[in-house]
């Protein structure tokens, strides 16, 4: 999946809440800063690869894995629909 080609910020809908997603590039890594419209949620996500070579979504810092995976799926869907 070529997620590195995305250069614009966008919105996703998560449990009927609009979330603003900002794309941040740091060298070869792409981070996604997720903010709710009311400022109640701030989350940094990225894609990582496990020892077997499978990609997964993770939060930075780690600890909000379930939320990272749920919102990561929405980010992937947006990127796929816009390419």
Secondary structure by P-SEA (a helix, b strand, c coil): ccccccccccccccccbbbbbbbbbcccbbbbbbbcccccbbbbbbbbbcccbbbbbbcccccaaaaaaaaaaaaaaaaaaac
